[in-house]
Amino acid sequence: MSTLRYKVLNTYKELLFLGKSYPLGYTYFRTRCHAAFSKAAGITDEAEIEKKLALAEYVKKEIEMLYYLKKYRAIKKRYE
């Protein structure tokens, strides 16, 4: 169970780091992220925790793609 705990904490920290440049602001992102993790705090089944971690990884990839798209659009706009 302790390895899952470290995975969850690491994922939470990574999401908060990605949220620093979120378009709606860090406080908006942090409150949503904190609420999502707090809602799932009582889960004890390892399979369910793994499902939630997979969802968090998906959200993390979506945020990264949002930033890449924003960067791509800015570069495209400058060099057209």
N, CA, C and O atoms as a GROMACS GRO file, in nm:
protein
  320
    1MET      N    1   0.082  -0.120   0.000
    1MET     CA    2   0.000   0.000   0.000
    1MET      C    3   0.087   0.126   0.000
    1MET      O    4   0.046   0.229  -0.053
    2SER      N    5   0.205   0.118   0.059
    2SER     CA    6   0.288   0.237   0.068
    2SER      C    7   0.340   0.280  -0.069
    2SER      O    8   0.358   0.400  -0.092
    3THR      N    9   0.363   0.184  -0.161
    3THR     CA   10   0.408   0.224  -0.294
    3THR      C   11   0.298   0.300  -0.367
    3THR      O   12   0.326   0.394  -0.441
    4LEU      N   13   0.174   0.259  -0.348
    4LEU     CA   14   0.063   0.332  -0.410
    4LEU      C   15   0.052   0.473  -0.352
    4LEU      O   16   0.019   0.568  -0.424
    5ARG      N   17   0.079   0.485  -0.224
    5ARG     CA   18   0.073   0.617  -0.161
    5ARG      C   19   0.175   0.711  -0.224
    5ARG      O   20   0.145   0.827  -0.252
    6TYR      N   21   0.296   0.660  -0.247
    6TYR     CA   22   0.399   0.743  -0.310
    6TYR      C   23   0.362   0.778  -0.454
    6TYR      O   24   0.391   0.888  -0.500
    7LYS      N   25   0.300   0.685  -0.524
    7LYS     CA   26   0.255   0.713  -0.660
    7LYS      C   27   0.149   0.823  -0.661
    7LYS      O   28   0.152   0.912  -0.746
    8VAL      N   29   0.057   0.814  -0.567
    8VAL     CA   30  -0.050   0.914  -0.560
    8VAL      C   31   0.008   1.051  -0.526
    8VAL      O   32  -0.028   1.151  -0.588
    9LEU      N   33   0.096   1.057  -0.429
    9LEU     CA   34   0.156   1.185  -0.392
    9LEU      C   35   0.239   1.243  -0.506
    9LEU      O   36   0.235   1.364  -0.531
   10ASN      N   37   0.312   1.158  -0.575
   10ASN     CA   38   0.394   1.205  -0.686
   10ASN      C   39   0.306   1.258  -0.799
   10ASN      O   40   0.337   1.361  -0.859
   11THR      N   41   0.198   1.189  -0.828
   11THR     CA   42   0.105   1.234  -0.932
   11THR      C   43   0.042   1.367  -0.893
   11THR      O   44   0.027   1.456  -0.977
   12TYR      N   45   0.004   1.380  -0.767
   12TYR     CA   46  -0.055   1.505  -0.720
   12TYR      C   47   0.043   1.621  -0.734
   12TYR      O   48   0.006   1.730  -0.777
   13LYS      N   49   0.168   1.598  -0.697
   13LYS     CA   50   0.270   1.702  -0.710
   13LYS      C   51   0.294   1.740  -0.855
   13LYS      O   52   0.309   1.857  -0.888
   14GLU      N   53   0.297   1.640  -0.943
   14GLU     CA   54   0.317   1.668  -1.085
   14GLU      C   55   0.201   1.749  -1.143
   14GLU      O   56   0.222   1.841  -1.222
   15LEU      N   57   0.080   1.714  -1.102
   15LEU     CA   58  -0.036   1.790  -1.149
   15LEU      C   59  -0.032   1.934  -1.099
   15LEU      O   60  -0.063   2.026  -1.174
   16LEU      N   61   0.007   1.954  -0.975
   16LEU     CA   62   0.016   2.090  -0.924
   16LEU      C   63   0.125   2.169  -0.995
   16LEU      O   64   0.109   2.288  -1.020
   17PHE      N   65   0.234   2.103  -1.030
   17PHE     CA   66   0.340   2.170  -1.104
   17PHE      C   67   0.291   2.210  -1.243
   17PHE      O   68   0.320   2.320  -1.289
   18LEU      N   69   0.217   2.122  -1.308
   18LEU     CA   70   0.162   2.154  -1.440
   18LEU      C   71   0.058   2.265  -1.432
   18LEU      O   72   0.039   2.340  -1.528
   19GLY      N   73  -0.010   2.275  -1.319
   19GLY     CA   74  -0.115   2.373  -1.304
   19GLY      C   75  -0.066   2.516  -1.284
   19GLY      O   76  -0.146   2.609  -1.284
   20LYS      N   77   0.064   2.533  -1.268
   20LYS     CA   78   0.117   2.668  -1.245
   20LYS      C   79   0.094   2.761  -1.363
   20LYS      O   80   0.080   2.882  -1.345
   21SER      N   81   0.090   2.707  -1.482
   21SER     CA   82   0.065   2.791  -1.599
   21SER      C   83  -0.068   2.758  -1.665
   21SER      O   84  -0.082   2.772  -1.787
   22TYR      N   85  -0.165   2.713  -1.587
   22TYR     CA   86  -0.298   2.680  -1.639
   22TYR      C   87  -0.367   2.809  -1.683
   22TYR      O   88  -0.356   2.910  -1.614
   23PRO      N   89  -0.438   2.808  -1.796
   23PRO     CA   90  -0.498   2.932  -1.848
   23PRO      C   91  -0.596   3.001  -1.753
   23PRO      O   92  -0.607   3.123  -1.754
   24LEU      N   93  -0.668   2.926  -1.670
   24LEU     CA   94  -0.764   2.988  -1.579
   24LEU      C   95  -0.703   3.027  -1.445
   24LEU      O   96  -0.772   3.079  -1.358
   25GLY      N   97  -0.575   3.001  -1.428
   25GLY     CA   98  -0.507   3.040  -1.305
   25GLY      C   99  -0.475   2.921  -1.216
   25GLY      O  100  -0.542   2.818  -1.220
   26TYR      N  101  -0.373   2.939  -1.135
   26TYR     CA  102  -0.327   2.831  -1.048
   26TYR      C  103  -0.427   2.801  -0.937
   26TYR      O  104  -0.447   2.685  -0.902
   27THR      N  105  -0.488   2.904  -0.881
   27THR     CA  106  -0.583   2.879  -0.771
   27THR      C  107  -0.704   2.800  -0.819
   27THR      O  108  -0.754   2.713  -0.748
   28TYR      N  109  -0.751   2.830  -0.939
   28TYR     CA  110  -0.863   2.753  -0.996
   28TYR      C  111  -0.823   2.607  -1.012
   28TYR      O  112  -0.897   2.517  -0.973
   29PHE      N  113  -0.706   2.585  -1.069
   29PHE     CA  114  -0.660   2.448  -1.094
   29PHE      C  115  -0.635   2.375  -0.963
   29PHE      O  116  -0.672   2.258  -0.949
   30ARG      N  117  -0.574   2.441  -0.866
   30ARG     CA  118  -0.541   2.376  -0.740
   30ARG      C  119  -0.665   2.335  -0.663
   30ARG      O  120  -0.670   2.226  -0.607
   31THR      N  121  -0.766   2.422  -0.661
   31THR     CA  122  -0.888   2.386  -0.589
   31THR      C  123  -0.958   2.267  -0.654
   31THR      O  124  -1.009   2.179  -0.584
   32ARG      N  125  -0.961   2.262  -0.786
   32ARG     CA  126  -1.023   2.149  -0.856
   32ARG      C  127  -0.944   2.020  -0.833
   32ARG      O  128  -1.002   1.914  -0.809
   33CYS      N  129  -0.814   2.030  -0.841
   33CYS     CA  130  -0.728   1.913  -0.822
   33CYS      C  131  -0.738   1.862  -0.679
   33CYS      O  132  -0.749   1.742  -0.655
   34HIS      N  133  -0.734   1.953  -0.585
   34HIS     CA  134  -0.744   1.915  -0.444
   34HIS      C  135  -0.879   1.850  -0.414
   34HIS      O  136  -0.887   1.751  -0.341
   35ALA      N  137  -0.985   1.904  -0.472
   35ALA     CA  138  -1.118   1.847  -0.451
   35ALA      C  139  -1.127   1.705  -0.508
   35ALA      O  140  -1.188   1.617  -0.447
   36ALA      N  141  -1.068   1.685  -0.624
   36ALA     CA  142  -1.072   1.552  -0.686
   36ALA      C  143  -0.995   1.450  -0.603
   36ALA      O  144  -1.042   1.337  -0.584
   37PHE      N  145  -0.878   1.489  -0.554
   37PHE     CA  146  -0.800   1.395  -0.474
   37PHE      C  147  -0.862   1.374  -0.336
   37PHE      O  148  -0.855   1.264  -0.281
   38SER      N  149  -0.922   1.477  -0.280
   38SER     CA  150  -0.988   1.463  -0.150
   38SER      C  151  -1.112   1.374  -0.159
   38SER      O  152  -1.142   1.299  -0.066
   39LYS      N  153  -1.181   1.382  -0.270
   39LYS     CA  154  -1.301   1.301  -0.290
   39LYS      C  155  -1.266   1.152  -0.293
   39LYS      O  156  -1.344   1.067  -0.248
   40ALA      N  157  -1.148   1.120  -0.345
   40ALA     CA  158  -1.106   0.981  -0.357
   40ALA      C  159  -1.015   0.938  -0.242
   40ALA      O  160  -0.952   0.833  -0.251
   41ALA      N  161  -1.007   1.015  -0.137
   41ALA     CA  162  -0.914   0.984  -0.028
   41ALA      C  163  -0.954   0.860   0.050
   41ALA      O  164  -0.867   0.795   0.109
   42GLY      N  165  -1.080   0.826   0.054
   42GLY     CA  166  -1.125   0.713   0.133
   42GLY      C  167  -1.117   0.578   0.064
   42GLY      O  168  -1.155   0.477   0.122
   43ILE      N  169  -1.068   0.576  -0.058
   43ILE     CA  170  -1.062   0.451  -0.134
   43ILE      C  171  -0.948   0.365  -0.079
   43ILE      O  172  -0.836   0.412  -0.063
   44THR      N  173  -0.978   0.238  -0.051
   44THR     CA  174  -0.876   0.148   0.001
   44THR      C  175  -0.846   0.031  -0.094
   44THR      O  176  -0.744  -0.036  -0.078
   45ASP      N  177  -0.932   0.007  -0.191
   45ASP     CA  178  -0.911  -0.102  -0.286
   45ASP      C  179  -0.800  -0.065  -0.383
   45ASP      O  180  -0.804   0.041  -0.445
   46GLU      N  181  -0.700  -0.152  -0.395
   46GLU     CA  182  -0.584  -0.121  -0.479
   46GLU      C  183  -0.620  -0.108  -0.626
   46GLU      O  184  -0.564  -0.023  -0.696
   47ALA      N  185  -0.711  -0.189  -0.674
   47ALA     CA  186  -0.753  -0.181  -0.814
   47ALA      C  187  -0.821  -0.048  -0.843
   47ALA      O  188  -0.800   0.012  -0.948
   48GLU      N  189  -0.902  -0.002  -0.750
   48GLU     CA  190  -0.970   0.126  -0.766
   48GLU      C  191  -0.870   0.242  -0.762
   48GLU      O  192  -0.885   0.340  -0.836
   49ILE      N  193  -0.770   0.231  -0.678
   49ILE     CA  194  -0.666   0.334  -0.672
   49ILE      C  195  -0.589   0.339  -0.804
   49ILE      O  196  -0.558   0.447  -0.854
   50GLU      N  197  -0.560   0.222  -0.860
   50GLU     CA  198  -0.490   0.217  -0.989
   50GLU      C  199  -0.575   0.282  -1.099
   50GLU      O  200  -0.521   0.349  -1.187
   51LYS      N  201  -0.706   0.262  -1.096
   51LYS     CA  202  -0.794   0.325  -1.194
   51LYS      C  203  -0.789   0.477  -1.180
   51LYS      O  204  -0.783   0.550  -1.280
   52LYS      N  205  -0.792   0.524  -1.056
   52LYS     CA  206  -0.786   0.669  -1.034
   52LYS      C  207  -0.651   0.726  -1.077
   52LYS      O  208  -0.645   0.837  -1.130
   53LEU      N  209  -0.544   0.651  -1.054
   53LEU     CA  210  -0.411   0.695  -1.099
   53LEU      C  211  -0.405   0.701  -1.251
   53LEU      O  212  -0.344   0.793  -1.307
   54ALA      N  213  -0.466   0.605  -1.317
   54ALA     CA  214  -0.469   0.607  -1.464
   54ALA      C  215  -0.546   0.728  -1.514
   54ALA      O  216  -0.507   0.790  -1.613
   55LEU      N  217  -0.655   0.762  -1.448
   55LEU     CA  218  -0.731   0.881  -1.485
   55LEU      C  219  -0.648   1.007  -1.463
   55LEU      O  220  -0.651   1.099  -1.546
   56ALA      N  221  -0.574   1.012  -1.354
   56ALA     CA  222  -0.489   1.128  -1.326
   56ALA      C  223  -0.378   1.140  -1.431
   56ALA      O  224  -0.343   1.252  -1.471
   57GLU      N  225  -0.322   1.029  -1.475
   57GLU     CA  226  -0.220   1.031  -1.580
   57GLU      C  227  -0.279   1.082  -1.711
   57GLU      O  228  -0.214   1.158  -1.784
   58TYR      N  229  -0.402   1.042  -1.741
   58TYR     CA  230  -0.469   1.090  -1.860
   58TYR      C  231  -0.490   1.242  -1.853
   58TYR      O  232  -0.467   1.313  -1.952
   59VAL      N  233  -0.532   1.291  -1.738
   59VAL     CA  234  -0.552   1.435  -1.721
   59VAL      C  235  -0.419   1.508  -1.736
   59VAL      O  236  -0.413   1.616  -1.795
   60LYS      N  237  -0.314   1.450  -1.682
   60LYS     CA  238  -0.181   1.510  -1.692
   60LYS      C  239  -0.138   1.522  -1.838
   60LYS      O  240  -0.083   1.625  -1.879
   61LYS      N  241  -0.161   1.418  -1.917
   61LYS     CA  242  -0.126   1.423  -2.060
   61LYS      C  243  -0.211   1.524  -2.134
   61LYS      O  244  -0.162   1.592  -2.224
   62GLU      N  245  -0.337   1.536  -2.098
   62GLU     CA  246  -0.425   1.634  -2.162
   62GLU      C  247  -0.377   1.777  -2.133
   62GLU      O  248  -0.381   1.862  -2.221
   63ILE      N  249  -0.334   1.802  -2.012
   63ILE     CA  250  -0.284   1.934  -1.977
   63ILE      C  251  -0.156   1.964  -2.053
   63ILE      O  252  -0.138   2.076  -2.102
   64GLU      N  253  -0.068   1.866  -2.063
   64GLU     CA  254   0.055   1.885  -2.140
   64GLU      C  255   0.023   1.916  -2.286
   64GLU      O  256   0.085   2.004  -2.346
   65MET      N  257  -0.074   1.846  -2.343
   65MET     CA  258  -0.111   1.872  -2.481
   65MET      C  259  -0.174   2.010  -2.496
   65MET      O  260  -0.156   2.075  -2.599
   66LEU      N  261  -0.246   2.055  -2.396
   66LEU     CA  262  -0.302   2.190  -2.399
   66LEU      C  263  -0.190   2.293  -2.406
   66LEU      O  264  -0.200   2.391  -2.481
   67TYR      N  265  -0.084   2.273  -2.330
   67TYR     CA  266   0.029   2.365  -2.332
   67TYR      C  267   0.104   2.360  -2.464
   67TYR      O  268   0.146   2.463  -2.516
   68TYR      N  269   0.121   2.240  -2.521
   68TYR     CA  270   0.187   2.227  -2.650
   68TYR      C  271   0.105   2.295  -2.759
   68TYR      O  272   0.162   2.360  -2.847
   69LEU      N  273  -0.025   2.281  -2.754
   69LEU     CA  274  -0.111   2.345  -2.852
   69LEU      C  275  -0.102   2.497  -2.841
   69LEU      O  276  -0.097   2.567  -2.942
   70LYS      N  277  -0.101   2.546  -2.720
   70LYS     CA  278  -0.090   2.690  -2.697
   70LYS      C  279   0.042   2.743  -2.752
   70LYS      O  280   0.047   2.848  -2.816
   71LYS      N  281   0.149   2.668  -2.729
   71LYS     CA  282   0.281   2.706  -2.777
   71LYS      C  283   0.285   2.701  -2.930
   71LYS      O  284   0.339   2.792  -2.994
   72TYR      N  285   0.228   2.596  -2.989
   72TYR     CA  286   0.224   2.582  -3.134
   72TYR      C  287   0.149   2.697  -3.199
   72TYR      O  288   0.193   2.752  -3.300
   73ARG      N  289   0.035   2.732  -3.141
   73ARG     CA  290  -0.044   2.841  -3.198
   73ARG      C  291   0.030   2.974  -3.191
   73ARG      O  292   0.021   3.054  -3.283
   74ALA      N  293   0.102   2.997  -3.083
   74ALA     CA  294   0.178   3.121  -3.070
   74ALA      C  295   0.289   3.127  -3.173
   74ALA      O  296   0.312   3.232  -3.234
   75ILE      N  297   0.359   3.016  -3.194
   75ILE     CA  298   0.468   3.013  -3.292
   75ILE      C  299   0.411   3.030  -3.432
   75ILE      O  300   0.467   3.103  -3.514
   76LYS      N  301   0.301   2.964  -3.461
   76LYS     CA  302   0.240   2.973  -3.593
   76LYS      C  303   0.194   3.115  -3.621
   76LYS      O  304   0.208   3.164  -3.733
   77LYS      N  305   0.140   3.180  -3.521
   77LYS     CA  306   0.092   3.317  -3.538
   77LYS      C  307   0.208   3.413  -3.564
   77LYS      O  308   0.193   3.508  -3.641
   78ARG      N  309   0.321   3.390  -3.500
   78ARG     CA  310   0.436   3.479  -3.520
   78ARG      C  311   0.499   3.465  -3.657
   78ARG      O  312   0.546   3.564  -3.713
   79TYR      N  313   0.501   3.346  -3.713
   79TYR     CA  314   0.577   3.322  -3.834
   79TYR      C  315   0.492   3.307  -3.958
   79TYR      O  316   0.542   3.262  -4.062
   80GLU      N  317   0.366   3.342  -3.953
   80GLU     CA  318   0.285   3.335  -4.075
   80GLU      C  319   0.303   3.457  -4.159
   80GLU      O  320   0.241   3.468  -4.265
   0.00000   0.00000   0.00000
